[in-house]
Amino acid sequence: MISGATAVLLGWGAVGVGLWSTLLQFRRIQQRGHEGVSLATWVLFLFMGIFWMTYGATRRSPEIIMGSAVIFPLQFAIVVRLAPWRQAVVVLRALGYFAALCVVPTLIWGWIGGLVGVGFAMTINRGPQIVELIRHRDASGVSVASWLYGVLGSVLWMLFYVRGHLYGAMAATAFAGLANATVAGLAAWRHAQARSTAFERQSVELWL
């Protein structure tokens, strides 16, 4: 059984892990560019952050609020670097998904409907990033460590939600964690391919 004090530590631990994972991705984009990074994924991150902050406010949970609030500026900075004004259709489509999957269900069925919707949205949100990694060999802008920390953060949030009997939020986070693991695995595969290609190129140059 998770005690109240332990739940608080889990919640703030999840906040810290989320901040660190987003910072890793932001720094990688700064250093290596944004090749392989999906604009749709990060725009949806912004919208869903607003959802979670609102949900946290209704539950009077500073951990849930801060879980999205502390990373919102970094997520916004990543979106700006991806030049959303050049892909307005992608932004509008992401807004449409968010409205259909999160806003409308919340208005009709309350928070339980919104949590089901956000669980689905958090899962398909990683879809564009997964497709990007499958379609393109260059994933230099994608941080494997960032997505692995995302998996760890999901586990911490799940334990936090179990303690608070917030099972809808726990299920939504579980699906997001599985999607995070998929992205991390694909990114690691692409980075391994890039290292192999670079090694083969160096070997050929040595022989010439």
Order of alpha helices (4+ residues) and beta strands (2+ residues): alpha-alpha-alpha-alpha-alpha-alpha-alpha-alpha-alpha-alpha
